[in-house]
Amino acid sequence: MIAEIIINRTAKKLNRTFDYHIPKHLEDLIIIGSKVIIPFGKGEKQEEGFVIGIKEKSEYEVKDIIKLEDNLSQEQITLARWMAKRYFCNVSDCIKLMLTPGTRNKDKQKRIQDKIINSIYLKKDIEEIEFDIETEKIKSEKQQKILSFVKDNEGATIPEIEMFTDCSRAIVNTLIKNGYLEIIEKKIERNPLINKKIEKVKHLQLTDEQKKAYEKIKNTIEKSKYESFLLYGITGSRQN
C-alpha cells in the first residue's frame, strides 16, 4: 500500500502530497491521519509528515515510511484540507492545529514530556527510627525534624523538605546515606489539556437581524446571482 503524505514544512512548494510505501509491519497501523517519519530529499533527512490518503500503487519509485508516531482522526484531516483551501494556507499548517498543545514541535526533546521527580520515603520502620532517637543514635535535632516531617509526608521532594523544615539538602543526604531515608523515582504525567474545560459548541441561535441578513444572502446564492453585501457589527460581538 502507498501513503500520500504532506511534509510538515511551511514552504509553499511542499504544499502537496508525496508517495511513500507502507512497510508490511505498519500496514495495519497506519491510517489516514497518521503522523509518520519519512526519509526526504537527496540526503534522505528524516522528516515528519501526515498521511492524508492511502492507495494501492504509485506511478513513482517510492521509499519506505520509517516509523509511525501517532494518529489523528479522518475528520481532523478532512477539516484541515478544507481550511487550507478556504484560507489559502498549507495543509500541514492546518493539520498542526489539530495536534495537542506541547506536541507540535518536530524536535521530540522540546515537546512536553512526562517528568521524573525524586521522592523521599522512610527506609526504616518508624519504631526503629524512634528507638534510635531515644538511644541518642540520632542526636541532631534537624535530622529528627526531617524524619518527623517525612513520616507525615512520605513522597515529598527534597526541595519541599528543605522549605518546610528549614534544613539543608546536606542533612537529607546524610539521612539517605545512613539508611533512614530513600529516594524513589516517580513519573509525573504532564497533560497540557488536563485543566482545560473543553465543551462542544452548541448550535448558535441567530438574532432576528442576523436571520434577515442570512436569508437575503442565502437566497442570492441559491439564485446564482452576484451581489455585494455590507455587514455591520461591533468588533467582538455576536453580530460581527
CYANA upper distance limits for C-alpha pairs under 8 A (distance plus 0.5 A):
  1 MET  CA     21 HIS  CA      6.69
  1 MET  CA     22 ILE  CA      6.12
  1 MET  CA     27 GLU  CA      7.92
  1 MET  CA     54 ILE  CA      7.52
  1 MET  CA     55 LYS  CA      6.54
  1 MET  CA     56 GLU  CA      5.27
  1 MET  CA     57 LYS  CA      6.86
  2 ILE  CA     19 ASP  CA      6.83
  2 ILE  CA     20 TYR  CA      6.09
  2 ILE  CA     21 HIS  CA      5.18
  2 ILE  CA     22 ILE  CA      6.22
  2 ILE  CA     54 ILE  CA      6.17
  2 ILE  CA     55 LYS  CA      5.71
  2 ILE  CA     56 GLU  CA      6.23
  2 ILE  CA     57 LYS  CA      6.26
  2 ILE  CA     58 SER  CA      7.21
  3 ALA  CA     19 ASP  CA      6.20
  3 ALA  CA     20 TYR  CA      5.79
  3 ALA  CA     21 HIS  CA      6.76
  3 ALA  CA     22 ILE  CA      6.93
  3 ALA  CA     51 VAL  CA      6.61
  3 ALA  CA     52 ILE  CA      8.12
  3 ALA  CA     53 GLY  CA      6.38
  3 ALA  CA     54 ILE  CA      5.04
  3 ALA  CA     55 LYS  CA      6.98
  4 GLU  CA     17 THR  CA      5.98
  4 GLU  CA     18 PHE  CA      6.04
  4 GLU  CA     19 ASP  CA      5.33
  4 GLU  CA     20 TYR  CA      7.13
  4 GLU  CA     51 VAL  CA      6.19
  4 GLU  CA     52 ILE  CA      6.35
  4 GLU  CA     53 GLY  CA      5.33
  4 GLU  CA     54 ILE  CA      6.37
  4 GLU  CA     55 LYS  CA      8.19
  5 ILE  CA     17 THR  CA      5.47
  5 ILE  CA     18 PHE  CA      5.61
  5 ILE  CA     19 ASP  CA      6.77
  5 ILE  CA     20 TYR  CA      7.72
  5 ILE  CA     49 GLY  CA      6.44
  5 ILE  CA     50 PHE  CA      5.81
  5 ILE  CA     51 VAL  CA      5.02
  5 ILE  CA     52 ILE  CA      6.45
  5 ILE  CA     53 GLY  CA      7.68
  6 ILE  CA     14 LEU  CA      8.10
  6 ILE  CA     15 ASN  CA      7.42
  6 ILE  CA     16 ARG  CA      6.60
  6 ILE  CA     17 THR  CA      5.39
  6 ILE  CA     18 PHE  CA      7.02
  6 ILE  CA     49 GLY  CA      5.89
  6 ILE  CA     50 PHE  CA      5.74
  6 ILE  CA     51 VAL  CA      7.06
  6 ILE  CA     52 ILE  CA      7.55
  6 ILE  CA     91 VAL  CA      7.87
  6 ILE  CA     92 SER  CA      6.90
  7 ILE  CA     14 LEU  CA      7.17
  7 ILE  CA     15 ASN  CA      8.12
  7 ILE  CA     17 THR  CA      8.07
  7 ILE  CA     18 PHE  CA      8.35
  7 ILE  CA     47 GLU  CA      7.66
  7 ILE  CA     48 GLU  CA      6.72
  7 ILE  CA     49 GLY  CA      4.82
  7 ILE  CA     50 PHE  CA      7.11
  7 ILE  CA     92 SER  CA      7.32
  8 ASN  CA     47 GLU  CA      7.86
  8 ASN  CA     48 GLU  CA      6.04
  8 ASN  CA     49 GLY  CA      5.64
  8 ASN  CA     50 PHE  CA      7.74
  8 ASN  CA     92 SER  CA      5.90
  8 ASN  CA     93 ASP  CA      8.17
  9 ARG  CA     14 LEU  CA      7.41
  9 ARG  CA     92 SER  CA      7.30
  9 ARG  CA     93 ASP  CA      8.46
 10 THR  CA     14 LEU  CA      7.96
 10 THR  CA     15 ASN  CA      8.30
 10 THR  CA     90 ASN  CA      7.25
 10 THR  CA     92 SER  CA      7.86
 10 THR  CA     93 ASP  CA      7.50
 11 ALA  CA     15 ASN  CA      7.45
 12 LYS  CA     90 ASN  CA      7.33
 15 ASN  CA     90 ASN  CA      6.01
 15 ASN  CA     91 VAL  CA      7.07
 15 ASN  CA     92 SER  CA      7.98
 19 ASP  CA     58 SER  CA      7.33
 19 ASP  CA     60 TYR  CA      8.13
 19 ASP  CA     62 VAL  CA      6.77
 20 TYR  CA     62 VAL  CA      5.79
 20 TYR  CA     63 LYS  CA      5.88
 20 TYR  CA     64 ASP  CA      6.13
 20 TYR  CA     65 ILE  CA      6.58
 21 HIS  CA     62 VAL  CA      6.54
 21 HIS  CA     63 LYS  CA      6.31
 21 HIS  CA     64 ASP  CA      5.12
 21 HIS  CA     65 ILE  CA      6.62
 22 ILE  CA     26 LEU  CA      6.85
 22 ILE  CA     27 GLU  CA      6.54
 22 ILE  CA     30 ILE  CA      8.27
 22 ILE  CA     64 ASP  CA      6.56
 22 ILE  CA     65 ILE  CA      6.31
 23 PRO  CA     27 GLU  CA      6.82
 23 PRO  CA     64 ASP  CA      6.80
 23 PRO  CA     65 ILE  CA      7.24
 26 LEU  CA     30 ILE  CA      6.41
 26 LEU  CA     67 LYS  CA      8.43
 26 LEU  CA     68 LEU  CA      8.14
 29 LEU  CA     68 LEU  CA      8.47
 30 ILE  CA     34 SER  CA      6.35
 30 ILE  CA     68 LEU  CA      7.57
 30 ILE  CA     71 ASN  CA      8.46
 31 ILE  CA     51 VAL  CA      7.62
 31 ILE  CA     54 ILE  CA      8.14
 31 ILE  CA     71 ASN  CA      7.99
 32 ILE  CA     51 VAL  CA      5.72
 32 ILE  CA     52 ILE  CA      5.63
 32 ILE  CA     53 GLY  CA      6.18
 32 ILE  CA     54 ILE  CA      7.40
 32 ILE  CA     72 LEU  CA      8.17
 32 ILE  CA     73 SER  CA      7.79
 32 ILE  CA     74 GLN  CA      6.45
 32 ILE  CA     77 ILE  CA      8.03
 33 GLY  CA     50 PHE  CA      6.73
 33 GLY  CA     51 VAL  CA      5.81
 33 GLY  CA     52 ILE  CA      6.46
 33 GLY  CA     71 ASN  CA      5.86
 33 GLY  CA     72 LEU  CA      4.88
 33 GLY  CA     73 SER  CA      6.00
 33 GLY  CA     74 GLN  CA      6.39
 33 GLY  CA     76 GLN  CA      8.03
 33 GLY  CA     77 ILE  CA      6.45
 34 SER  CA     50 PHE  CA      6.24
 34 SER  CA     51 VAL  CA      5.81
 34 SER  CA     52 ILE  CA      8.49
 34 SER  CA     68 LEU  CA      7.58
 34 SER  CA     69 GLU  CA      7.76
 34 SER  CA     70 ASP  CA      6.21
 34 SER  CA     71 ASN  CA      4.56
 34 SER  CA     72 LEU  CA      6.38
 35 LYS  CA     48 GLU  CA      7.52
 35 LYS  CA     49 GLY  CA      6.27
 35 LYS  CA     50 PHE  CA      5.14
 35 LYS  CA     51 VAL  CA      7.03
 35 LYS  CA     68 LEU  CA      6.78
 35 LYS  CA     69 GLU  CA      5.76
 35 LYS  CA     70 ASP  CA      5.75
 35 LYS  CA     71 ASN  CA      6.25
 35 LYS  CA     72 LEU  CA      8.04
 36 VAL  CA     48 GLU  CA      6.32
 36 VAL  CA     49 GLY  CA      5.86
 36 VAL  CA     50 PHE  CA      6.67
 36 VAL  CA     51 VAL  CA      7.95
 36 VAL  CA     65 ILE  CA      7.55
 36 VAL  CA     66 ILE  CA      7.92
 36 VAL  CA     67 LYS  CA      6.28
 36 VAL  CA     68 LEU  CA      5.00
 36 VAL  CA     69 GLU  CA      5.74
 36 VAL  CA     70 ASP  CA      7.82
 37 ILE  CA     46 GLN  CA      6.82
 37 ILE  CA     47 GLU  CA      6.10
 37 ILE  CA     48 GLU  CA      5.25
 37 ILE  CA     49 GLY  CA      6.73
 37 ILE  CA     65 ILE  CA      6.88
 37 ILE  CA     66 ILE  CA      5.97
 37 ILE  CA     67 LYS  CA      5.85
 37 ILE  CA     68 LEU  CA      6.93
 37 ILE  CA     69 GLU  CA      7.62
 38 ILE  CA     46 GLN  CA      5.96
 38 ILE  CA     47 GLU  CA      5.91
 38 ILE  CA     48 GLU  CA      6.90
 38 ILE  CA     49 GLY  CA      7.50
 38 ILE  CA     64 ASP  CA      7.74
 38 ILE  CA     65 ILE  CA      5.44
 38 ILE  CA     66 ILE  CA      5.75
 38 ILE  CA     67 LYS  CA      7.81
 39 PRO  CA     44 GLU  CA      5.01
 39 PRO  CA     45 LYS  CA      5.87
 39 PRO  CA     46 GLN  CA      5.12
 39 PRO  CA     47 GLU  CA      6.73
 39 PRO  CA     63 LYS  CA      7.93
 39 PRO  CA     64 ASP  CA      8.34
 39 PRO  CA     65 ILE  CA      7.81
 39 PRO  CA     66 ILE  CA      7.66
 40 PHE  CA     44 GLU  CA      5.12
 40 PHE  CA     45 LYS  CA      5.86
 40 PHE  CA     46 GLN  CA      6.65
 40 PHE  CA     47 GLU  CA      6.79
 41 GLY  CA     45 LYS  CA      7.08
 48 GLU  CA    106 LYS  CA      7.39
 50 PHE  CA     92 SER  CA      8.07
 52 ILE  CA     77 ILE  CA      7.06
 58 SER  CA     62 VAL  CA      8.14
 72 LEU  CA     76 GLN  CA      6.96
 72 LEU  CA     77 ILE  CA      7.74
 72 LEU  CA     98 MET  CA      8.23
 72 LEU  CA     99 LEU  CA      8.38
 73 SER  CA     77 ILE  CA      7.09
 74 GLN  CA     78 THR  CA      6.69
 75 GLU  CA     79 LEU  CA      6.60
 76 GLN  CA     80 ALA  CA      6.60
 76 GLN  CA     95 ILE  CA      7.94
 76 GLN  CA     98 MET  CA      7.07
 77 ILE  CA     81 ARG  CA      6.74
 77 ILE  CA     95 ILE  CA      7.12
 78 THR  CA     82 TRP  CA      6.79
 79 LEU  CA     83 MET  CA      6.62
 80 ALA  CA     84 ALA  CA      6.66
 80 ALA  CA     91 VAL  CA      6.65
 80 ALA  CA     94 CYS  CA      5.39
 80 ALA  CA     95 ILE  CA      5.80
 80 ALA  CA     98 MET  CA      8.44
 81 ARG  CA     85 LYS  CA      6.84
 81 ARG  CA     91 VAL  CA      6.25
 81 ARG  CA     94 CYS  CA      7.94
 82 TRP  CA     86 ARG  CA      6.49
 83 MET  CA     87 TYR  CA      6.29
 83 MET  CA     88 PHE  CA      8.36
 83 MET  CA     89 CYS  CA      8.33
 83 MET  CA     91 VAL  CA      8.27
 83 MET  CA     94 CYS  CA      7.12
 84 ALA  CA     88 PHE  CA      5.91
 84 ALA  CA     89 CYS  CA      5.33
 84 ALA  CA     90 ASN  CA      6.20
 84 ALA  CA     91 VAL  CA      5.67
 84 ALA  CA     94 CYS  CA      6.88
 85 LYS  CA     89 CYS  CA      7.54
 89 CYS  CA     93 ASP  CA      7.65
 89 CYS  CA     94 CYS  CA      8.21
 90 ASN  CA     94 CYS  CA      7.26
 91 VAL  CA     95 ILE  CA      6.68
 92 SER  CA     96 LYS  CA      6.72
 93 ASP  CA     97 LEU  CA      7.35
 94 CYS  CA     98 MET  CA      7.69
 95 ILE  CA     99 LEU  CA      7.61
 96 LYS  CA    104 ARG  CA      6.93
 99 LEU  CA    103 THR  CA      7.20
 99 LEU  CA    104 ARG  CA      6.81
100 THR  CA    104 ARG  CA      7.64
100 THR  CA    192 PRO  CA      8.25
100 THR  CA    193 LEU  CA      8.40
101 PRO  CA    192 PRO  CA      6.97
101 PRO  CA    193 LEU  CA      8.36
102 GLY  CA    111 ARG  CA      5.84
102 GLY  CA    112 ILE  CA      5.48
102 GLY  CA    192 PRO  CA      7.41
103 THR  CA    108 LYS  CA      8.46
103 THR  CA    111 ARG  CA      5.69
103 THR  CA    112 ILE  CA      6.83
104 ARG  CA    111 ARG  CA      7.66
105 ASN  CA    110 LYS  CA      7.02
105 ASN  CA    111 ARG  CA      6.42
107 ASP  CA    111 ARG  CA      7.45
112 ILE  CA    190 ARG  CA      7.59
112 ILE  CA    192 PRO  CA      8.48
113 GLN  CA    189 GLU  CA      8.09
113 GLN  CA    190 ARG  CA      6.98
114 ASP  CA    187 LYS  CA      7.04
114 ASP  CA    188 ILE  CA      6.10
114 ASP  CA    189 GLU  CA      5.15
114 ASP  CA    190 ARG  CA      5.81
115 LYS  CA    187 LYS  CA      6.15
115 LYS  CA    188 ILE  CA      5.49
115 LYS  CA    189 GLU  CA      7.01
115 LYS  CA    190 ARG  CA      7.58
116 ILE  CA    185 GLU  CA      6.95
116 ILE  CA    186 LYS  CA      6.11
116 ILE  CA    187 LYS  CA      5.05
116 ILE  CA    188 ILE  CA      6.60
117 ILE  CA    157 THR  CA      8.08
117 ILE  CA    185 GLU  CA      6.22
117 ILE  CA    186 LYS  CA      5.89
117 ILE  CA    187 LYS  CA      6.95
117 ILE  CA    188 ILE  CA      7.80
118 ASN  CA    157 THR  CA      6.60
118 ASN  CA    158 ILE  CA      8.21
118 ASN  CA    183 ILE  CA      6.47
118 ASN  CA    184 ILE  CA      6.25
118 ASN  CA    185 GLU  CA      5.21
118 ASN  CA    186 LYS  CA      6.84
119 SER  CA    154 GLU  CA      8.35
119 SER  CA    155 GLY  CA      5.21
119 SER  CA    156 ALA  CA      5.90
119 SER  CA    157 THR  CA      5.26
119 SER  CA    158 ILE  CA      7.80
119 SER  CA    183 ILE  CA      6.11
119 SER  CA    184 ILE  CA      5.78
119 SER  CA    185 GLU  CA      6.59
119 SER  CA    186 LYS  CA      7.24
120 ILE  CA    150 VAL  CA      7.81
120 ILE  CA    154 GLU  CA      6.82
120 ILE  CA    155 GLY  CA      5.61
120 ILE  CA    156 ALA  CA      6.10
120 ILE  CA    157 THR  CA      6.36
120 ILE  CA    158 ILE  CA      7.48
120 ILE  CA    181 LEU  CA      7.15
120 ILE  CA    182 GLU  CA      6.27
120 ILE  CA    183 ILE  CA      5.38
120 ILE  CA    184 ILE  CA      6.87
121 TYR  CA    150 VAL  CA      7.11
121 TYR  CA    151 LYS  CA      8.40
121 TYR  CA    154 GLU  CA      5.55
121 TYR  CA    155 GLY  CA      6.24
121 TYR  CA    156 ALA  CA      8.22
121 TYR  CA    181 LEU  CA      6.19
121 TYR  CA    182 GLU  CA      5.95
121 TYR  CA    183 ILE  CA      7.02
121 TYR  CA    184 ILE  CA      7.79
122 LEU  CA    126 ILE  CA      8.29
122 LEU  CA    147 LEU  CA      8.23
122 LEU  CA    150 VAL  CA      7.34
122 LEU  CA    151 LYS  CA      7.31
122 LEU  CA    154 GLU  CA      7.62
122 LEU  CA    180 TYR  CA      6.58
122 LEU  CA    181 LEU  CA      5.09
122 LEU  CA    182 GLU  CA      6.76
123 LYS  CA    179 GLY  CA      6.90
123 LYS  CA    180 TYR  CA      5.65
123 LYS  CA    181 LEU  CA      5.27
123 LYS  CA    182 GLU  CA      6.03
124 LYS  CA    128 GLU  CA      7.01
124 LYS  CA    129 ILE  CA      7.12
124 LYS  CA    179 GLY  CA      7.72
124 LYS  CA    180 TYR  CA      5.99
124 LYS  CA    181 LEU  CA      7.77
125 ASP  CA    129 ILE  CA      6.95
126 ILE  CA    130 GLU  CA      6.56
126 ILE  CA    151 LYS  CA      8.10
127 GLU  CA    131 PHE  CA      6.63
128 GLU  CA    132 ASP  CA      6.78
129 ILE  CA    133 ILE  CA      6.84
129 ILE  CA    180 TYR  CA      7.97
130 GLU  CA    134 GLU  CA      6.72
131 PHE  CA    135 THR  CA      6.65
132 ASP  CA    136 GLU  CA      6.53
132 ASP  CA    137 LYS  CA      5.38
132 ASP  CA    138 ILE  CA      6.32
133 ILE  CA    137 LYS  CA      6.37
133 ILE  CA    138 ILE  CA      5.48
133 ILE  CA    139 LYS  CA      7.27
133 ILE  CA    144 GLN  CA      7.98
138 ILE  CA    143 GLN  CA      7.81
138 ILE  CA    144 GLN  CA      7.72
139 LYS  CA    143 GLN  CA      8.33
139 LYS  CA    144 GLN  CA      8.29
140 SER  CA    144 GLN  CA      6.88
141 GLU  CA    145 LYS  CA      6.55
142 LYS  CA    146 ILE  CA      6.71
142 LYS  CA    167 CYS  CA      7.02
142 LYS  CA    171 ILE  CA      8.10
143 GLN  CA    147 LEU  CA      6.69
143 GLN  CA    171 ILE  CA      7.04
143 GLN  CA    172 VAL  CA      8.05
143 GLN  CA    175 LEU  CA      7.73
144 GLN  CA    148 SER  CA      6.58
145 LYS  CA    149 PHE  CA      6.74
145 LYS  CA    165 THR  CA      7.23
146 ILE  CA    150 VAL  CA      6.66
146 ILE  CA    161 ILE  CA      7.55
146 ILE  CA    165 THR  CA      6.89
146 ILE  CA    167 CYS  CA      8.14
146 ILE  CA    172 VAL  CA      7.87
147 LEU  CA    151 LYS  CA      6.54
148 SER  CA    152 ASP  CA      7.18
149 PHE  CA    153 ASN  CA      6.45
149 PHE  CA    161 ILE  CA      8.03
149 PHE  CA    165 THR  CA      7.90
150 VAL  CA    154 GLU  CA      5.50
150 VAL  CA    155 GLY  CA      8.21
150 VAL  CA    156 ALA  CA      7.62
150 VAL  CA    161 ILE  CA      8.24
156 ALA  CA    160 GLU  CA      6.65
156 ALA  CA    161 ILE  CA      7.17
157 THR  CA    161 ILE  CA      6.80
158 ILE  CA    162 GLU  CA      6.63
158 ILE  CA    169 ARG  CA      7.30
158 ILE  CA    172 VAL  CA      7.94
159 PRO  CA    163 MET  CA      6.65
159 PRO  CA    169 ARG  CA      8.33
160 GLU  CA    164 PHE  CA      6.63
161 ILE  CA    165 THR  CA      6.32
161 ILE  CA    166 ASP  CA      8.24
161 ILE  CA    167 CYS  CA      8.03
162 GLU  CA    166 ASP  CA      5.81
162 GLU  CA    167 CYS  CA      5.59
162 GLU  CA    168 SER  CA      6.25
162 GLU  CA    169 ARG  CA      7.00
163 MET  CA    167 CYS  CA      7.99
167 CYS  CA    171 ILE  CA      7.49
168 SER  CA    172 VAL  CA      7.47
169 ARG  CA    173 ASN  CA      6.72
170 ALA  CA    174 THR  CA      6.70
171 ILE  CA    175 LEU  CA      6.92
172 VAL  CA    176 ILE  CA      6.81
172 VAL  CA    181 LEU  CA      8.40
173 ASN  CA    177 LYS  CA      6.55
174 THR  CA    178 ASN  CA      6.62
175 LEU  CA    179 GLY  CA      6.75
175 LEU  CA    180 TYR  CA      5.80
175 LEU  CA    181 LEU  CA      6.20
176 ILE  CA    180 TYR  CA      6.27
176 ILE  CA    181 LEU  CA      5.04
176 ILE  CA    182 GLU  CA      6.03
176 ILE  CA    183 ILE  CA      8.23
177 LYS  CA    181 LEU  CA      8.43
206 LEU  CA    210 GLN  CA      6.01
206 LEU  CA    211 LYS  CA      6.27
207 THR  CA    211 LYS  CA      6.61
208 ASP  CA    212 LYS  CA      6.72
209 GLU  CA    213 ALA  CA      6.82
210 GLN  CA    214 TYR  CA      6.47
210 GLN  CA    239 GLN  CA      7.63
211 LYS  CA    215 GLU  CA      6.53
212 LYS  CA    216 LYS  CA      6.82
213 ALA  CA    217 ILE  CA      6.84
214 TYR  CA    218 LYS  CA      6.46
215 GLU  CA    219 ASN  CA      6.50
216 LYS  CA    220 THR  CA      6.93
217 ILE  CA    221 ILE  CA      6.82
217 ILE  CA    229 PHE  CA      8.25
218 LYS  CA    222 GLU  CA      6.70
219 ASN  CA    223 LYS  CA      6.75
220 THR  CA    224 SER  CA      6.84
220 THR  CA    225 LYS  CA      5.93
220 THR  CA    226 TYR  CA      7.72
220 THR  CA    227 GLU  CA      7.84
221 ILE  CA    225 LYS  CA      6.58
221 ILE  CA    226 TYR  CA      8.12
231 LEU  CA    240 ASN  CA      8.28
232 TYR  CA    239 GLN  CA      8.21
232 TYR  CA    240 ASN  CA      7.40
233 GLY  CA    237 SER  CA      7.45
233 GLY  CA    239 GLN  CA      5.65
233 GLY  CA    240 ASN  CA      4.97
234 ILE  CA    239 GLN  CA      7.44
234 ILE  CA    240 ASN  CA      6.46
235 THR  CA    240 ASN  CA      6.42
236 GLY  CA    240 ASN  CA      6.87
